[in-house]
């Protein structure tokens, strides 16, 4: 059904791509003036976790594409694991659509009781693997830096 109304061209700028990291703001179409303006500083993303138990340890796997092993820090205190990964370089591109980004990442996870033993981590192919062995409760906080998968420490 036609109403006879015609669409007048707007004196405002035409619809521009929007979303996090775009030049024209971070909102949805058609308002390019919604924050953020310019490139966005991202809040850490909540990393999904797969956790499983072996005979002698609990293992946590977390995908973190776009970061390197030395960008990742792991703090373990009691039964809590805190994982942080900084973004190495922002994706400074002139995106048409930008719906996801690489890092930074963060996650707090509670592991089952009884896993207070030594911990180790590797990072490879964008995935962190953290192994915490069975043992009594640890005293204080432990900070772990993951090794690059396939490499051994000197």
N, C-alpha and C positions, 0 to 999 in steps of 0.2 A: 504494500500500500504506500503510495507516494503522498507526501504532505505538501509538496510544493516548496518546502524550505530547501534552500541550497546551502552547501557547506562553503563557508567563506574561508579563505586562507588566513591563518593566524599570523598576527604580527610577532608572536613569540617564535623562538627558534624551533625548528622542526624536531621531531622526536629523535633523541640521541640514545645510543646504547647506555645502559646504566648497570650498576652492580658493583660489588666490592672490587676495588682496584682500577676502576675505569676513570677516565678523565672527567666524565660528566656526572659524577656523584655515585651514590650507592643505593638509590631507591629503585623502584620499579618504574616502568614506563607510565606516563609520559613525562614525569617531573624530574628533569636532570639536576635540579637544585637541591635534592635531598642529600643529607650527609652520607658518606664522607665526600668531601671535595678533594680532588687530586687522588693520588694513590693512597690506599688505606693502610693503616697499621692494624694488623689483624690480632684479635684476641686468640690465645692458644685454642686449638681444636681439641676436643675430647677424643682420645684415641680409643678405638674398640680393642677389646682384649679377648684372646682365647687363652684359657688356663686349663691345664690338665695335670694330673698327679701321676708320677712314676713310682717305682718301688722306693726310691730313696730321695725324691725331690718333687717340688712343684715347679712347673714350667709355665711362663707367661710369654705369649707371642703378641706383638703389636705392630701393625703396619704404620710406617712413617716415611712415605715417599718424599723425596726432595731434600732430605737431610743426610749428613754423614755421621759416622760413629762418634767423632769428636764434638758433634753438636748436641749429643745426648748425655743427660746426667740422670742418675738413679740414686735415690735416697731410700734406705730401708730402715724403719724404726718399728720395733716390736713386730706386729703382723701387718703393718702398713707399708706399701710401696708407692713412692711418688716418682713419676717419670716426667722429665721435661726435655724438650728438644727445641732448639732455636732454629729460626729460619736462616739459612745461609745467605741467600740473596733474594730480595723480593722480585716478583715477576713483573718487571717494568715494561709491559707491553701495552699497546693500544688495542685492548680487547674489544671485540664487538659484543661478545657475551662472555662473562666471567663468573661462573657459578660455583667454583671450588678453587682451592689454592693449596700449595705445599707449605706445611708448617706455619707458624710454630705449633707444637703439640704439647699436651699435658694430660696426665691421668693419675688419679689416686686409686689404688686397688688394695683391698684387704685380702690377705692370703689366709688359708686355714691355719689353725693353731698347730704347733709342732714343727714348723719350718723356720727354725731360728739358726740354722747352720750356715756354713759359708755360701756365698752367692757369687755368681759369675754371669756375664752377659756377652753376647756377640751381636753384631749388627751387619747385615748384608742384604743386598737386593731390596732395600727399603723396608726391611723387617727387623725388629728387635726381638731377640730371644733371651729371656732372663731365667736362670735356673737358681732356685733356692733350695739347698739341701735340708733334710730333716735335722733337727737338733734342738737343744734347749734354747730358751729365749736369749737373744743377744743383749749385750749391755750398751745402751746408747744407740746413736744413729750410725749407719754404715753408708758410705758414699761409694758408688761403683761407676766406673767408666767402661763402657762396652768396648770390646776388641773388635776390629774389623774381621768379619767371617773369613776364614781361610788363612789368617795371619796369627802368629803367636807373639806374645810379648817378649821383649829381649831379656 
